[in-house]
């Protein structure tokens, strides 16, 4: 009798364990901690010395800011009413060729095989103002920064929610600022460690207390990465006590967070909100 009970108990334990493990492996919802960790201005990158493009872009930006076009584009992408989509022409000959990293909603992303986003619509309108067709090259964000720093770059402009920074300014030119942003942190919905935080100092104090096993995901070459890992040129001390992981795109980092592979993601505020919403929409 005793043997049967012990046997039954072990079966029950095994079944419970299975469910337990299944629960562990399940994707979890994530949340944005709404505290601005940095202050950043977005700019468009122009190849060093191309003052003609830089001036044309600046007057164009001033015009669409003045007549309300820009604010309207932003509003439509924020409230989800935008219907803007763009497909490249078959050849880039004679086109205004721009570089982006289409993984950053609402600024640049893809709907199926079409480009969309605030920066992409601005690019389309700017090309039109020059009497040209637009050709978008979708390369990784670090590649956008790298190629805009080369005098031989085939891209006229880099449009990718690029944060202005003196360090970057050394190798390329920039348009005037067009948008104000900040880094924020995303964690699992059930994670309470930042619950009592009200200031960036509160968040940073908690991050500094974490062990080396604590992992923060960031996109390669971004200010989010510099903020987390530390970068002298950018003036970020970083969190040397923990591990900063590099991803090709923010959404891939958030996916790993949701699957429990990392503890947090640091990324720009609006993309954080949009990526969090789309990640959670896929989780019951
Ligand atoms: N604003 C940040 C930076 O300049 C991130 C930009 C990432 N952009 C993108 N299209 N993935 O570093």
Boltz pocket constraint, residues with backbone or C-beta under 6 A from the ligand:
constraints:
  - pocket:
      binder: B
      contacts: [[A, 100], [A, 101], [A, 102], [A, 103], [A, 104], [A, 108], [A, 141], [A, 159], [A, 160], [A, 161], [A, 162], [A, 163], [A, 164], [A, 219], [A, 221], [A, 222], [A, 223], [A, 224], [A, 268]]
      max_distance: 6.0
